[in-house]
């Protein structure tokens, strides 16, 4: 891998402080890729308006084509944070306006590009906030193929489009997961449930667990609690949880009013009825059979979830 600045005669980016990641990576074949530490782009999806696309200025790489707002990652920056930062810089995407749903990575060995597919939580109008855009528009999904697309985005678009209506969910047997770790939960069940809820913030699940394309999915999560754990406090996570909150899915706490197992089965049934692909988490054998009968596509153990959180 070789990292080089723009070649003589090649259009340069606007002047200003240069981040170490703002450089070309050149393969042995001579192909050039922008971003010393890789790059990422944001596919913001609004069911009412379509996806947000950027008409690239002529001096940019593949100028004149339409693609995703995005750019080079900073050193040590996660793809989600980088994609949202770039979209804010290039398209004025407001803080908290989108929620990541899944990522798809093109890894060439010497360089990688991550597409962050995110749902619009708060509708917004894009704003051209740097010289890299000729236009920014919401394009209906069925009209995207009519545009001259950036080659990389054009190649990925059929696969990405097929996932836009997929909304996986995870239903967690809170008592089973909390009870699998001897951390004093029996003294403060509500506190133990709150700690688990905070750890579930921004839960990333490998795509193959849902039998979906992509790399990692950020599913909706239901944490089912019972008994004294129903007194779980409101979410007050701060500090180190901030980045996880930036990628936080819709995380809900279901307080079982009667039998815990019945509440878990009912939550699985509710989500299956909404055409969601559900992964249930419990190590209870009888409950496993019940949630499978209720339509859960996958059932994983408490140990699986704790391993995922630890990783």
Secondary structure, DSSP 8 states (H G I E B T S, - for coil): -EEE---TTS----SS---TT-SEEE-TTS-EEE-TT-EEEEEEEETTTEEEEEEE-TTSTTTTSEE-EEEE--TT--HHHHHHHHHHHHH---TTSEEEEEEEEEE-SS-EEEEEEEEESS-------STTEEEEEEE-GGGGGGS-B-HHHHHHHHHHHTTTT---EEEEEHHHHHTTS-SSGGG-HHHHHHHHHHHTTT--EEGGGTT-SSSEE--EEEEEE-GGGGG-------GGGHHHHHT---EEEEE-SS-HHHHHHHHHHHHHHTT--EEEE---HHHHHHHHHTT-SEEE-HHHHHHHHH-
